[in-house]
C-alpha cells in the first residue's frame, strides 16, 4: 500500500514538473480560464477586454470560416479545435509573447 502511495506522489510530482515547463500558449489551450480568457461561443475563448462588437465579429468570422471549410471537406467525424483570441497587448504577452499573429497546435487549439 505504501509503495503505491509513494508511486502516486512521484507521478503527480512528475506531471507537475512537466506542466511547469510547458509554454504558456499550450497551457492557455489546455486551460483558457486560467489565463482569464472567457468562453463566448462553442470552442471560442476570447480576451476579457474584448468588446461586444469584437466578440460578435469573431463569432461571425468563425462561422463563415467553418462554412467555407464544410463546403469543401466532410467535417462530420472531426472535432473542431478550440480557438483562442487575444486582442490586447497584455493578453498577447501573457499567452504568446513570440510576435506571431496566429499559431496552430495540432488539432486541439488555434
N, C-alpha and C positions, 0 to 999 in steps of 0.2 A: 504493500500500500504506500509506504513512504517513498519507494522508488518511483512510483507513478506520479506522486506529488512533486518530487524534485524534477522529473522529466517534464511535467506540465509547466512548471515555473521556468525551466530552461527554454522551453519552446516559446512561451509568452515573452520572455526577455529577448529572444532572437527576433521574433516578429516586431517587437517594439523598436529594436535596433534597425531593422530593415526599413520600417516606416519612417524613422528619423532621417535616413539618408535619401529618401525619395525626393525628387524635385517638387517644388510647390505646385507646379502645373498638374502633376499626377495626383498629388494629394487633393487638390481642388476638384479634380474629376471624380475622385472617389468619395469626397465629402464636400460638396459645394457649400452647404450651410456652414461648415467650419470656417469658410472664408467670407461669410456674410452674403453670399450670393443667394438670391431669392428665386424660388420656382414660380415662373409666371405662366407656364404652359407645360404640357406634357413634354418632358425631356429638354426643357429650355430653362436655363438658370442665368440670371442677369444681375449685374452690378446693382447694389442697393441705391445708388444715386441716379438710376435711370428714371426718366420722366414717364408719365403715362403715354405720351405721344411716341417716345422712343420704343417703349415696350410694344405698343400697337404696331409700329413699323417692323420691329423684329419678328413679331408673330406673323405678320403678313408676308414678309420676305421668306421666312422659313416655310410657310405653307406653299408659296409659289415655287420655291426650290424643290420641295417634296413632289409637287405635281409634275415638274419638269422631269425629275428622275423617274417617277412612276410611269410616265408616258413611254419611256424607253426600256425600263427594266421591271421585272417582276419582283416586287418587294414583299410578297406575302410571307415568305419564310424568313425574312430578316428582322432583326431587332435594330431599330434605328439608334444611332448614337445620341448621347446627351450633348447638348450644345451649351457652351459656357461663354458668356459675353461680358467683357469688361469695357465700359465706356469712359472711365475716368483714369487719370494717371495713377492715383493711389491704388486702385483695384488692379490695374495692369502691372504695376510694380510688385505688388504682393503676390499675384498669381503667376506671372510670367515676365520676368524682367530681362527678356532677350531682345526686345525690339521688333519681334515678329508681329505681323498683323493677324495671323491665324496659324493654327497648327492642328494636326490630327494625330490621335494616339490610338492606333488600331481601330477596332470597331466600337470602342467603348464611349469615347467622347471627343469632341472637336473644340 
